[in-house]
């Protein structure tokens, strides 16, 4: 399904894992890089991102976050000095409920994806964004997806 009304507001990649695999240890300090465009490669992920060619059929080749959720958390937690990049999702969208895409194929800017599962938040969110972020994100932490066709995704705002 081609999504109408969806807008890509932010794009991010990171060359390394800050939290993934760091349970019981301090996080790493790899930067989150904001991009105007990202190269999506079918079956592999995003060129330059930490999950690129991570493992065969990895269900989180790309991750999405709703801008509406980010803005709600800013308001709810009184945080106005953090970018949506703090959540370490690759694509921030506006105008679509991401949980509705779990188990579905969808198209954004001509690129096909399949939503695999919620990008569930974890306790690191309280440190990366603000105390209370983990609980506030439960059930709306974003979407993990597989890239089904290659192409360039561009920031629209």
NORVENFEN-V290789 format. One line per field, one symbol per residue. phi: phi as a letter, one per 40 degrees, with the letter a starting at -180 (. if undefined). Layout:
phi=???
This chain:
phi=.cccgcbccabbbacaccbdgbdgbcccbcccbcbcabccbdgbhbdgccccfcadfccbcabbbcdccdcccdccbgbbbbcccdcfccbbbbgaccccccgbcabbfgbcbbcbaccccbccccccbadgcdcccdgachbcabccacibbbcbb
